[in-house]
Amino acid sequence: MTQELSNELEAHLARADGQEDVVIATYVWSTGNTRRTAILGRAVMPAPGERKVHGNASFTGGYVVRAATEARERSEGIVLLHSHPDATGWQGLSGPDHNTESEYERVARSITGLPLVGMTLGTRGSSWSGRVWETSAEPTHAESVRVSGSTLRVTWNEDRRRAPRATEYQRRTVAAWGESIQRDIARLKVLVVGVGSVGLDIAARIAATGVEHLGVMDVDVVEELNLDRMIGATREDARERRLKTEVAARVARTAATATDFELQTHDVSITTPEGLAAALDYDVIFSCVDRPWPRAVLNSVAYADLIPVIDGGIAIDTLPDGRMRGATWKTHAIVPGRPCMQCNGQLRVNELTLDRAGLLDSPKYIRQSGIQPGTGAPNVAALAASVSAGMLATFVSLVAAPAGIGVPAPLRYALAVHQLEHLPATSGMFCTYEKGTALGDKRLSLVSNSCSPTSQRTDSRRGRLRRCARRLLAAFTGRLARLAERTG
């Protein structure tokens, strides 16, 4: 849920008199490859007489029916929430709470057609727990409950995701923010979309921080022109045209400090249904892409699916004689309550339209527009590191909140004048992305089965074919050598 909704629900449930209370909210599904998330959308506050507070608290049937009927009109399900005063951490179900939710499961499903979701607030520490009633017998308890805003607050179900013990390699890291935050960060599922110069560096450093589950997504291969920026890629990688995800996996595994480190490669574009579904399995996403279409998809995910997205980029200006005029780099967190990439100027509608139409890969359009094909924007390894550093600092603000402060406004650094700016970005009144907050699977569709840039698809396919041919040739040569030895 959003931080705004969490605050509204907590204000109702955490009573000054210490009694329990109840409230109902609505939800939609956000469906990934391996994870299904209930996205809470809005609170349906009780009218007078629709709940009973008597030390414990209870819903009336009329309240549940009213909320379910309202939810059905919006194709949503309902969530029954109650509080456990002065409790902290993940909460189990008492006998009476179990019976209440089990009985209302049939009512909720018969009206909305969706399972009932139950949630509990531990009022000391504002910890949420949740469960889904697929049947009226027993619920399926969630792995975690995430609250997305200027910080990412996660309550973990220790039975589903046990906290890993810090390793000897992580002593300096734990000393920076303590064991509790380290346990929370280690359990996050982090995805890096685009593992070029910036993304490769981020993947390595997130692995070194102790995250147990890291994903990398890209469809491109390593070429010679990447080697002056992709620290960790080799000349052999370029000769073999290895997938960037393959290189990122190697570098991240080398850097990892977690005892049980899992790395998943996604050789798909985020602009495909497969890429989007993969991304929805993660808790935090780094956007290290340089095309408007992938940025637009990630921009949507940050709001519709409440997955924080950390984005950044660099622009280098040159003089007519080839010398550097200056450089600027920008980083920002895309979370509910903060301006989206379109509102802060990182994403332009006209460029998105061109990218979706395939014109940024069209030789005819490139020729007519005057773009220099194959050159790419200027970039320097020494400066790309500043972008990754800014994005990683934003990640720390999101998950560790130093001094209790979350992510900043968009930041821009001007190299020539050595000036760091906090940009005064504001949300547009009719912003499509932000109005799509908490829509989940009802989000505006921006993906397509035919959306990968032509050059990336071709390079990826050629790289695989070349590697396959080399393996077959090596195996055939080896067999010939062994046959010759036996014959001799």
C-alpha distance (Angstrom), angle and dihedral (degrees) to the residues before:
residue distance angle dihedral
M1 . . .
T2 3.78 . .
Q3 3.78 121.3 .
E4 3.80 88.3 -117.4
L5 3.81 93.0 57.2
S6 3.81 92.0 43.1
N7 3.81 89.9 54.1
E8 3.82 91.0 50.0
L9 3.81 93.1 49.8
E10 3.80 93.7 44.3
A11 3.81 91.7 50.3
H12 3.81 88.5 57.6
L13 3.81 99.8 39.3
A14 3.82 100.6 42.5
R15 3.80 99.8 72.9
A16 3.78 123.3 -164.8
D17 3.83 90.4 -135.9
G18 3.82 91.9 59.2
Q19 3.80 95.7 -117.9
E20 3.79 125.8 132.4
D21 3.78 120.0 -103.5
V22 3.79 138.1 -171.4
V23 3.79 137.7 -144.5
I24 3.81 138.2 167.4
A25 3.80 129.1 -129.1
T26 3.80 134.7 178.4
Y27 3.80 129.5 -120.3
V28 3.80 144.7 -172.2
W29 3.78 130.0 -160.1
S30 3.80 126.2 -103.5
T31 3.80 106.3 -163.2
G32 3.79 124.2 -158.9
N33 3.79 131.5 170.6
T34 3.80 95.4 -84.6
R35 3.79 104.7 2.4
R36 3.77 134.0 63.9
T37 3.80 116.9 -163.5
A38 3.79 128.2 -165.0
I39 3.82 106.1 -138.3
L40 3.80 111.6 -156.4
G41 3.80 111.9 -140.2
R42 3.80 112.5 176.8
A43 3.78 143.2 -9.5
V44 3.80 121.5 -112.2
M45 3.79 100.8 -154.2
P46 3.81 118.5 -150.5
A47 3.77 118.9 -104.1
P48 3.82 118.3 -136.8
G49 3.79 109.8 -66.1
E50 3.83 95.4 15.1
R51 3.81 94.1 107.2
K52 3.79 136.7 32.5
V53 3.82 122.1 -138.1
H54 3.79 112.7 -166.1
G55 3.79 106.8 146.1
N56 3.75 84.5 -65.2
A57 3.80 118.2 41.9
S58 3.79 135.2 -135.2
F59 3.80 140.6 -169.7
T60 3.78 122.1 -122.6
G61 3.78 118.2 -130.6
G62 3.79 90.3 -119.7
Y63 3.81 91.7 57.5
V64 3.81 92.4 51.6
V65 3.81 92.8 46.9
R66 3.83 92.3 48.2
A67 3.81 93.1 49.4
A68 3.81 92.5 45.2
T69 3.80 91.7 49.6
E70 3.82 91.3 51.2
A71 3.81 90.0 47.3
R72 3.82 92.5 50.6
E73 3.80 90.5 57.0
R74 3.82 88.2 59.9
S75 3.85 95.5 40.1
E76 3.80 89.9 -110.9
G77 3.78 136.2 131.7
I78 3.80 128.1 -133.3
V79 3.80 134.2 -110.6
L80 3.81 122.1 -153.1
L81 3.81 109.1 -150.2
H82 3.79 129.1 -172.2
S83 3.79 135.1 169.3
H84 3.79 134.5 -119.7
P85 3.81 104.2 -155.2
D86 3.81 116.0 -132.6
A87 3.83 91.8 0.3
T88 3.79 124.7 130.4
G89 3.78 136.3 -167.3
W90 3.79 128.3 20.8
Q91 3.82 111.9 -17.5
G92 3.78 127.8 -144.4
L93 3.80 126.1 -151.1
S94 3.79 123.0 -92.1
G95 3.79 118.8 -145.4
P96 3.82 95.1 -100.5
D97 3.82 92.2 45.2
H98 3.81 90.1 49.7
N99 3.79 91.6 50.8
T100 3.81 93.4 47.8
E101 3.79 95.0 51.5
S102 3.81 92.8 41.4
E103 3.80 91.7 53.5
Y104 3.81 94.2 47.5
E105 3.82 92.4 46.7
R106 3.80 90.2 80.7
V107 3.80 92.2 48.1
A108 3.80 93.2 48.7
R109 3.79 94.3 47.5
S110 3.80 95.0 45.0
I111 3.82 91.0 54.9
T112 3.82 104.2 33.9
G113 3.80 100.8 25.0
L114 3.81 88.4 -132.8
P115 3.82 132.6 102.2
L116 3.78 119.7 -93.6
V117 3.81 116.3 -108.2
G118 3.80 119.9 -152.2
M119 3.80 125.2 -161.1
T120 3.79 136.6 -177.6
L121 3.80 129.4 -158.5
G122 3.79 118.7 -149.2
T123 3.78 97.6 -153.7
R124 3.82 95.7 -154.8
G125 3.78 103.6 76.1
S126 3.82 94.6 2.6
S127 3.80 93.8 -102.3
W128 3.79 119.8 171.3
S129 3.79 129.2 -157.2
G130 3.79 129.0 -175.9
R131 3.79 146.9 -173.0
V132 3.80 139.4 -176.2
W133 3.79 123.1 -132.6
E134 3.80 105.6 -146.1
T135 3.83 86.9 164.9
S136 3.79 133.1 9.8
A137 3.81 92.3 -109.6
E138 3.81 105.2 71.3
P139 3.80 133.4 -12.9
T140 3.79 127.4 -126.6
H141 3.79 107.4 -121.3
A142 3.78 117.2 -134.9
E143 3.79 124.5 -116.7
S144 3.79 92.5 -130.4
V145 3.78 145.5 -22.8
R146 3.82 116.2 -126.0
V147 3.79 127.3 -160.0
S148 3.80 112.5 -162.8
G149 3.79 123.8 -156.7
S150 3.79 136.0 95.7
T151 3.80 84.3 -26.6
L152 3.80 130.5 29.9
R153 3.80 108.2 -124.9
V154 3.80 115.8 -170.3
T155 3.80 129.5 -175.6
W156 3.79 109.3 -160.7
N157 3.78 128.5 -148.7
E158 3.79 99.9 -133.6
D159 3.80 91.3 -158.0
R160 3.82 91.0 58.4
R161 3.82 101.0 33.5
R162 3.78 112.7 22.0
A163 3.77 116.7 -157.5
P164 3.82 111.1 -106.1
R165 3.77 118.9 -129.0
A166 3.77 114.9 -113.3
T167 3.80 113.3 -106.3
E168 3.78 128.7 -133.6
Y169 3.79 87.8 -105.4
Q170 3.81 90.4 62.7
R171 3.81 100.6 54.7
R172 3.81 95.2 111.3
T173 3.81 91.2 44.6
V174 3.81 93.6 51.3
A175 3.81 89.5 47.2
A176 3.82 88.5 60.1
W177 3.82 98.0 59.0
G178 3.80 110.5 -0.6
E179 3.79 136.7 -105.5
S180 3.81 96.6 -76.4
I181 3.80 94.6 58.1
Q182 3.80 90.9 41.9
R183 3.82 89.9 55.6
D184 3.80 90.5 51.0
I185 3.81 94.8 46.9
A186 3.81 93.1 45.8
R187 3.81 91.2 57.9
L188 3.80 95.5 51.1
K189 3.79 117.7 108.7
V190 3.80 105.4 -133.9
L191 3.81 125.8 -167.6
V192 3.81 125.7 -164.1
V193 3.81 111.7 -159.2
G194 3.80 109.6 -160.0
V195 3.80 115.7 20.2
G196 3.78 102.7 -157.7
S197 3.80 122.7 118.0
V198 3.82 96.4 -41.5
G199 3.80 99.7 31.4
L200 3.81 94.3 48.7
D201 3.80 90.9 53.6
I202 3.80 91.9 47.4
A203 3.82 92.8 48.9
A204 3.81 91.1 53.3
R205 3.80 94.3 47.7
I206 3.80 95.2 45.2
A207 3.82 88.0 52.3
A208 3.81 90.4 48.9
T209 3.82 89.9 50.9
G210 3.80 89.3 64.6
V211 3.81 105.0 -102.6
E212 3.80 108.2 158.8
H213 3.81 99.2 -155.0
L214 3.81 120.6 44.4
G215 3.79 129.1 168.2
V216 3.81 128.4 -166.2
M217 3.81 123.8 -163.2
D218 3.81 128.6 -167.9
V219 3.81 138.5 123.6
D220 3.78 98.0 -156.9
V221 3.81 130.9 97.2
V222 3.80 131.4 -135.5
E223 3.80 115.3 -94.6
E224 3.79 132.8 -178.4
L225 3.80 91.6 -100.9
N226 3.83 89.7 60.6
L227 3.80 95.9 58.8
D228 3.81 96.6 83.1
R229 3.83 89.6 62.2
M230 3.82 109.9 23.1
I231 3.79 100.1 83.6
G232 3.80 105.3 -158.2
A233 3.80 97.0 30.3
T234 3.81 115.3 109.4
R235 3.78 138.0 -150.5
E236 3.78 87.7 -107.2
D237 3.82 89.6 56.1
A238 3.80 88.4 55.4
R239 3.81 93.8 45.9
E240 3.80 91.0 49.3
R241 3.82 90.8 41.4
R242 3.76 89.5 -133.8
L243 3.76 118.9 -168.6
K244 3.78 112.6 -96.1
T245 3.80 88.6 -128.6
E246 3.81 89.3 58.2
V247 3.80 91.0 52.9
A248 3.81 92.0 44.8
A249 3.80 90.6 51.2
R250 3.80 91.0 52.7
V251 3.80 93.6 47.8
A252 3.81 94.1 44.8
R253 3.80 94.1 48.4
T254 3.79 89.4 52.0
A255 3.82 90.9 51.5
A256 3.83 97.9 41.5
T257 3.81 118.0 117.8
A258 3.83 99.1 -179.3
T259 3.79 116.8 106.5
D260 3.82 93.2 -135.8
F261 3.79 103.0 34.8
E262 3.80 117.3 176.5
L263 3.78 122.1 -169.1
Q264 3.78 124.5 -174.5
T265 3.79 124.3 -168.6
H266 3.79 121.0 -150.8
D267 3.81 111.9 -164.3
V268 3.79 92.3 -170.9
S269 3.78 137.1 93.9
I270 3.80 119.5 -102.2
T271 3.80 85.6 -132.1
T272 3.82 92.0 68.5
P273 3.81 125.2 80.5
E274 3.82 88.1 -115.6
G275 3.79 92.2 53.0
L276 3.79 93.4 47.1
A277 3.81 92.3 48.9
A278 3.81 90.1 51.1
A279 3.81 91.7 50.5
L280 3.81 92.2 52.6
D281 3.82 89.5 66.4
Y282 3.83 91.1 68.3
D283 3.81 135.4 83.7
V284 3.83 99.8 -149.5
I285 3.82 129.3 20.9
F286 3.80 129.0 -158.9
S287 3.81 111.3 -151.4
C288 3.82 105.9 -149.6
V289 3.79 96.4 159.5
D290 3.78 128.8 121.8
R291 3.80 100.4 -157.8
P292 3.82 125.3 88.8
W293 3.80 96.8 -133.2
P294 3.82 96.9 58.5
R295 3.80 88.6 44.4
A296 3.81 90.8 53.1
V297 3.82 92.2 52.5
L298 3.81 91.7 49.3
N299 3.80 90.0 45.4
S300 3.80 88.5 57.2
V301 3.82 93.5 46.5
A302 3.81 91.7 54.4
Y303 3.81 90.8 61.9
A304 3.80 107.4 24.4
D305 3.81 94.5 44.7
L306 3.83 99.5 25.8
I307 3.81 94.0 -126.8
P308 3.82 109.7 143.7
V309 3.81 112.7 -121.9
I310 3.81 121.8 -159.1
D311 3.79 112.3 -159.1
G312 3.78 134.6 -179.2
G313 3.77 143.4 162.9
I314 3.78 145.6 176.4
A315 3.80 134.5 -136.6
I316 3.82 123.2 -166.7
D317 3.81 120.0 -164.0
T318 3.80 121.6 -155.4
L319 3.79 133.0 -163.3
P320 3.82 121.8 -121.9
D321 3.81 89.6 -99.5
G322 3.82 91.4 56.2
R323 3.80 98.7 -104.2
M324 3.79 120.4 128.9
R325 3.79 116.1 -93.3
G326 3.78 94.2 -175.9
A327 3.77 146.0 -62.5
T328 3.77 136.8 -127.5
W329 3.76 130.6 -167.1
K330 3.75 128.5 -169.4
T331 3.82 135.1 -162.7
H332 3.79 131.3 -177.0
A333 3.79 142.4 162.3
I334 3.79 116.7 -124.6
V335 3.81 106.0 -148.6
P336 3.82 136.2 137.2
G337 3.78 109.8 -76.6
R338 3.81 93.5 32.1
P339 3.83 127.9 86.0
C340 3.79 116.5 -88.6
M341 3.81 124.1 -122.0
Q342 3.78 92.2 -94.1
C343 3.80 92.6 51.3
N344 3.82 93.7 47.1
G345 3.81 92.6 48.9
Q346 3.81 99.6 -110.2
L347 3.82 92.9 111.0
R348 3.81 123.1 47.1
V349 3.78 122.1 -161.7
N350 3.81 94.9 -141.3
E351 3.82 92.4 53.6
L352 3.81 90.8 46.8
T353 3.81 89.7 53.1
L354 3.82 91.6 50.8
D355 3.80 92.3 47.8
R356 3.81 94.2 48.7
A357 3.80 89.7 48.9
G358 3.81 90.2 53.8
L359 3.80 92.7 -119.8
L360 3.80 93.5 128.0
D361 3.84 85.7 64.8
S362 3.81 95.9 40.3
P363 3.84 113.1 108.8
K364 3.82 89.7 -155.0
Y365 3.80 93.6 52.5
I366 3.80 92.2 43.2
R367 3.80 89.9 51.7
Q368 3.80 93.9 47.6
S369 3.81 94.2 45.1
G370 3.79 94.1 50.6
I371 3.81 95.2 -120.0
Q372 3.79 112.8 153.8
P373 3.82 104.9 -122.8
G374 3.78 119.0 -133.9
T375 3.80 96.3 7.9
G376 3.78 100.8 95.4
A377 3.78 125.2 -167.0
P378 3.82 117.4 -52.0
N379 3.80 114.0 -95.5
V380 3.79 137.1 167.7
A381 3.80 128.1 -156.2
A382 3.80 91.7 -134.7
L383 3.81 90.6 57.3
A384 3.81 98.4 37.1
A385 3.81 86.0 63.9
S386 3.81 88.4 63.0
V387 3.81 90.2 58.9
S388 3.79 93.1 50.3
A389 3.83 90.0 45.9
G390 3.80 90.9 52.9
M391 3.79 92.7 47.9
L392 3.80 92.2 47.5
A393 3.81 90.8 49.5
T394 3.81 88.2 52.7
F395 3.81 88.9 51.1
V396 3.81 90.1 53.8
S397 3.82 90.3 49.8
L398 3.81 89.5 50.5
V399 3.80 98.6 49.0
A400 3.83 104.2 24.8
A401 3.84 101.0 28.9
P402 3.83 98.7 -154.7
A403 3.83 109.9 -139.3
G404 3.80 87.0 3.4
I405 3.81 91.8 -70.3
G406 3.79 120.6 129.2
V407 3.78 132.3 -157.1
P408 3.81 118.7 -27.1
A409 3.78 130.1 -127.5
P410 3.82 113.8 -86.8
L411 3.80 110.1 -58.9
R412 3.80 125.7 -147.1
Y413 3.79 125.9 -174.5
A414 3.82 121.5 -160.4
L415 3.79 109.3 -155.3
A416 3.81 101.3 -161.8
V417 3.82 94.6 54.7
H418 3.83 95.4 28.5
Q419 3.79 93.0 -127.9
L420 3.81 127.7 152.0
E421 3.80 113.2 -157.8
H422 3.80 131.0 -164.7
L423 3.78 99.7 -146.2
P424 3.83 116.3 -137.1
A425 3.81 95.3 -134.9
T426 3.79 117.6 166.8
S427 3.78 132.2 -170.4
G428 3.78 118.3 -100.7
M429 3.79 115.6 -114.5
F430 3.80 92.2 -123.5
C431 3.82 99.8 31.6
T432 3.80 107.2 160.1
Y433 3.80 93.8 -156.5
E434 3.80 97.6 51.2
K435 3.80 92.6 42.7
G436 3.80 85.2 57.7
T437 3.82 92.6 62.8
A438 3.82 113.8 143.7
L439 3.81 94.7 4.3
G440 3.81 93.6 127.2
D441 3.80 111.4 178.7
K442 3.82 89.0 2.5
R443 3.82 89.4 67.6
L444 3.79 122.9 130.6
S445 3.80 105.4 -84.3
L446 3.80 113.4 -120.6
V447 3.81 99.5 156.5
S448 3.79 129.1 96.2
N449 3.79 136.9 -173.8
S450 3.80 89.9 -129.3
C451 3.77 99.8 45.1
S452 3.80 107.7 105.9
P453 3.81 111.7 110.4
T454 3.78 109.9 -101.2
S455 3.77 94.7 -123.8
Q456 3.80 92.3 51.5
R457 3.79 93.5 49.3
T458 3.79 91.6 47.9
D459 3.79 94.7 46.1
S460 3.79 92.1 47.6
R461 3.80 92.3 49.7
R462 3.79 93.7 45.2
G463 3.77 91.6 48.4
R464 3.80 91.9 53.5
L465 3.81 92.4 46.5
R466 3.80 92.5 49.7
R467 3.80 92.7 49.7
C468 3.80 91.0 47.0
A469 3.82 91.6 49.7
R470 3.81 91.6 49.9
R471 3.81 91.9 50.4
L472 3.81 91.7 49.4
L473 3.81 91.3 47.9
A474 3.80 91.7 49.0
A475 3.80 91.6 48.9
F476 3.82 91.8 47.7
T477 3.82 91.9 48.5
G478 3.78 90.8 49.0
R479 3.79 91.7 51.7
L480 3.80 91.3 49.8
A481 3.80 90.5 50.9
R482 3.81 92.6 50.1
L483 3.82 90.6 46.5
A484 3.81 90.5 51.3
E485 3.81 90.6 50.9
R486 3.80 92.2 51.8
T487 3.82 91.6 46.0
G488 3.80 91.6 49.5
